[in-house]
Amino acid sequence: MNENFLKNPKDYERMGQYLFFHTDPKVLENVAMEEIENNRFDVAKISAELDKFPNYVLCLFYQNDSRKDELAEKYQGKNGIEYRYWKSYEDTRNGKYSKFTKSF
């Protein structure tokens, strides 16, 4: 599965993503659509490597980590969602994880 959501791309450079995990991709799709339609996000992707991980992952792309607390308050632990905060593209390339992001 690889679903992409795009609405009115913003004029800023995306530097990373907020990560959400759940066993049901529909739950993550609802998060993506809520944030894109109502909260100034413009790109999201849901993917899964269920042979490696037990969950689907939603990547909600943004320019920085300035919204991590807002999203944590809104989603962490709600409806079974595991929210893992922000991960920059640079950290992704270097195989690094923030103190909030768990490594598998």
Secondary structure, DSSP 4 states (H G I P E B T S, - for coil): -EEEEE-S--SSPP-EEEEEEES-HHHHHHHHHHHHHHSS--EEEEEE-TTT-SSEEEEEEESSSTTHHHHHHHHTTGGG-EEEEEEEHHHHHHT---TTSPP-
